[in-house]
Amino acid sequence: MPGTIDARPRFMKVRKAAEYLGIGRTSLKDLIAAGAFPGASKIGSHHLIPIEDLDGYADRLIAAARANRERTAVSRRYERAHSSADS
């Protein structure tokens, strides 16, 4: 509708963002310093992190965990197949 304002927040402060991701504030601040959230800004004494950056980071973690589980499963199947051949 023309003239309506989207009331959803677009940014989170560190405390809320850490809760959102399920990590500690110090860990989040370390990630910000490492560049994990390219849209993060510091306004006064507050870091503001775009919610889309937080969601993207969480999506990358989930994808990495899935890939790691798949590699582990393939490795276990390979080990089982070759260990039974050695017996």
N, C-alpha and C positions, 0 to 999 in steps of 0.2 A: 504494500500500500504506500503510495507516495506520502512523504512527510513523516512516516513512522521511524522511530529510532530503535535499532537493535540494542536491547538492554543487556545482552550477554557481555560479560567482561572479555576483553581481548588479551589482557596481561594479568599476571599474578606476581605478587611479591614473593620473596624467597620462602617465607614460612608456609604460605599456602601452596606454593609450587612443590615444596619438599613433601608436604602431606599428600598432594595430588599424585606424586610419583612413588610415594612410599619409601622415601629415603630421608636421611638426616639433612639438616640445614648446612652443616659444614661440607658434607659430600656434594650437595648442590652448588655451593659457592665454589668448590674446587672444580666442578664441571664447567661452571660459568667461566672461571679463569682459564680453563683449558680450551675454551671455544666451542663447547658442545652445543651451545644455544646461540647461534649467530645473530639472532634478533634481540638479544638481551641488551638492556640499556640501564645505565645508572642515572637516576634522577635524584639529585640531592644525596641522601644517604641510603636510598632504596634502589635495589636492583628490581627491574621489571622484566619479566620473561614472557614473551608471547606464548599463548596457550598452544598455538599451532607448532611452535618449537618443542614444547613439552610433549605433545602428542607424537610428533615425529621421532623424538628421542625414544619414547616408550615403544613405538612401532619397530624401531631399529633393534632395540633390546630383545623384543619378542622374536623378531626374525632371526637374530643371531642365536638365541636359545634353541629355536626350532632346528636351525642348521646344525648346531652342535649336537643335539639329540640324534639327528639323522646320521651324522658322522659316527657317533658312538655306536648306534645300532648296527651300521654297516661294518664297523670294525669288529664288533662282537660276533656278528655272523661269520665274518672272515676267519676270526680266530677259532671259532667252534668248528668250522669246516676243515681247517687245516690241522687242528689238534686231534680230531678224530681220525684223520688220515695218517697221523704219525703213530697212532696206537696200534 
